[in-house]
Amino acid sequence: MRYLRSELPEPPSLPLEDVFSPRWSSWIRAAAEAKAAPPDYVMAGALSVCGALIGNSRWPSPWQGWTEPPVLWAVAIGNPSMNKSPGLDAVLTPLKKVERALREQVQSEVTDWRARAEVAKLAESAWKESVKAAIKNHEDVPTRPASANAGKEPIMPRLAVTDTTVEKLAVIASVQPRGALLARDELAGWLQGMSRYSGGGSDRPFWLEAYGGRSYSVERMGRDPVYVDRLSVGVLGGIQPDRLRSLLMKTDDDGLLARFLPVWPNPAPVKRPDLSYDESFMENIIHRLLSLHMHTDENGNVRPWIISFSEDSRVLLDSFRETARGWESGAEGLLLSFIGKLAGLAVRLSLVLGLMEWASGEAEEPQEIAVHHFGRAAHLVESYLLPMARRAYADASAPKAERAARRLVKLIQEKAWRQFTAREVLRAERTGLTNSDDLNPALNALQEADIVRPVSTSSGSQGGRAQRLFTVNPAVFRGNHDKVA
């Protein structure tokens, strides 16, 4: 039955008070209760938003040659009734409110600049005509008037975008070097496009760089290329379990998916809120984090302030890396890829948690990553994020043959095959079942599980190799086995 039904581990308990400061932990619980959502969703939203707001203003560095942007990608997993969106809105609504206020402040400058730009166009046109006339008459060329220069266009702040092309996002990042956040109510379509190497997958290199804070240039036909020195974009959104399961079962490309913090708690109890909810708390946090400025060098270039690790934190990081190496044994697929990124994730979290505590007024701004910063980050990873990944990626962390067998069962159910041939499976071009090396172990596993049975066939009248025909156990089609027990 394990091939017909997902085995879903229970979610880990959220170590809120062990990881977050008192003000943060109490606010997250109160906000979650007000939104009738698990506190896990509010926590995930807070980490992703705060990481994006810090952006390129501060980067942690354990030692020379290793720096990480504080960019965090989080996905809230759950059915519609679990209030994923309200839980994330506890953080996103204040963000949008602050952005709206910032844009209103700049709007008058933009309006004035546009008026000057219109005048500048006319002045430029008149000056060009006068230049032509001067050249024709062998006269001195007139100096370009100051009115032909409208000045630099004011930058309209963008703290979060919901749906945009990579070209547009690159333009935003090029004029807003701090970075930005992509916040989508549903990430399924976006993730599915990022999981392919063709078609919609053309945006994949952009997003890989956006997670790593690396330089990136976008070439566009008929326009000047857009160059971003440090492309740092956070991602936050939700997905339903069935969509996630379908996505995991249809792809072997786990490099980008493994960058997400999967958060899939049990539903919150149905109750009336008992705690008061301070809606201004998050607004104050946002303003405080926006006050962090980037460093400007002697050439006028801006870059992050680098926050180094203390020696004791480096020792703790070394121990964590050794522990993570042990977690890799026995892990496969998406879970193995996720574990491989945990050291960098813990480094990012240590800075984000430290600056969140500073932004809430409970600590000084960290000048280095101390033991208590990294220790809390490592504890969150080990006690919560790794078990949550095991829960979220259970279908994709099984051995390769078992994953292929599950894919084959899904294909049988989708096609409603009572009988099928190996050639029909290969022609379906399902990821992980496109060649005999992948298909044969899956067929062997399903034969051992009495899900399929080979049927003897004879060669055709023209001779040649007999087709490999299989009959399907009717139990495969009884009820909805894809639902979690």
C-alpha positions, 0 to 999 in steps of 0.5 A, a space after each residue: 500500500 505504500 505505493 498507493 498512499 503517501 506516508 506523511 510524518 507528523 509535523 515537528 513542534 515549532 520551537 518559538 520561544 527557544 529561537 525567537 526573542 520574547 517580543 517576537 515569539 509573543 507577537 507571532 502567537 498573537 498574530 496567528 491566533 487572530 488570523 486563525 492560522 498556525 503560528 508556523 505560517 506567521 513565523 515563515 512569513 516573518 523570516 522571509 520578509 525580514 530577510 528580504 528587507 535586510 537584503 544587500 544591506 548586511 551579509 554574514 560571512 563565517 570566514 573569507 571566501 564564504 558570504 551569504 545573502 540573508 535571502 530566505 525562500 519560504 513556502 506555506 503548505 496546507 489545504 485552503 481551510 488552514 488559513 495559509 494566506 491570512 497567516 502570511 498576511 499578518 506580515 505582508 499586509 503591514 509590508 504593503 502598507 509601508 510600501 504604499 506610504 513610501 510610494 506616496 512620499 515619492 509620488 510628488 517627486 515623480 510627478 515633478 520629474 515627469 513635467 520636467 522630462 516633457 520640457 526637457 524633450 522639447 528643449 532637446 528637440 529645439 537644441 538639435 534643430 539649432 545644431 543642424 541649422 548651425 552646421 548647415 550655416 557653418 556657425 558655432 554649434 550652440 551649447 546644450 541648454 540645462 533645460 534639456 536635462 530633466 535630471 535622474 528619475 526618482 526611484 519608486 520604492 518596491 518592497 514586494 511584487 506579486 507577479 512580474 517577468 524576470 526582465 521587469 524584476 531585473 529593472 527593479 533590482 538594478 535601481 533598487 540595489 537592496 533587493 526585493 521580495 516576490 510574494 504570491 498567494 499560490 506558488 504552484 504555477 511558478 514552481 512548476 515553471 521553474 522545474 523545467 529545463 525548457 519552455 517556462 524553465 528559461 527563467 530558472 537561471 535568473 532565480 538561481 542567481 536571485 537566491 545566491 545574490 550573484 551578479 546577473 544581466 538580462 539581455 533584451 531585444 532592442 533595449 540596453 542590457 540590464 545589469 544587477 550587481 547583486 541579485 537578491 530576491 526573497 520568495 514567499 507564498 503558499 501551495 496545496 499539498 496535492 499540488 506539491 505532491 504532483 510537482 514532486 512526483 513529476 520532476 527530478 529537478 530538485 535544485 531550486 525546490 530544495 532552496 525553499 523552507 517548507 512549512 506544513 503544520 497541522 491546522 490551528 484549533 477552531 477558537 475565538 482569539 484570546 490574545 490581543 494583536 498589535 498590528 503596528 508591531 510589524 510596521 515598526 519592524 519594517 521601518 527599522 530594517 529599512 534604516 539599514 544602509 548599504 556601504 558605499 566605497 571610495 568609488 561610489 559603489 554600494 555593497 553590503 556590510 559584511 558581518 563576520 562570525 566570532 571564533 566560537 561561532 565558527 567552531 559551532 558552525 564546524 560542528 553543525 557541518 559535521 552533523 549535517 554530513 551525517 544527515 546526508 547518509 541514507 537521504 536521497 533526492 530532494 531531501 539530500 539536496 535540502 540537507 546539502 544547503 543547511 549550512 548556508 541556510 543556518 548562516 543566513 538565519 543567524 544574521 536574520 534572527 539577530 537583526 530581527 531581535 535588534 529591530 524589535 528593540 531587544 538587542 543591539 545591532 549585531 556587529 558579529 555573529 555570536 554563538 547565541 545567534 548561530 546557536 538559535 539558527 542551528 536549533 531551528 534547522 535541526 529541531 524544526 526545518 529538517 523534520 519539516 522537510 522530511 514531512 513535506 518531501 516524503 514522496 520525493 525522498 524515497 529511494 530512486 526505484 521507489 520514486 519511479 514506482 510511485 510515478 508509474 502508479 500515478 501514470 497508471 491511475 491517470 491513464 486508467 490503464 487496466 493493461 499496459 505495455 512498457 512501450 506505452 509507459 516510455 511513450 508517455 515521457 513521464 519524468 523518471 520513466 523515460 528509459 528502460 534503466 528507470 522503468 525496469 526497477 519500477 516494474 520489478 517493485 510493483 510486481 513484488 508489491 502485487 500491483 502489476 503482473 506480467 502477461 505472457 504474449 507471443 511475437 507478432 506474425 512478422 516475428 520479432 520481440 514480444 511486447 512486454 504487457 502487464 495487467 493492473 491490480 484492480 485495487 489501484 483504482 478503488 478509492 482515492 489512494 493518493 489522499 494522506 492516511 
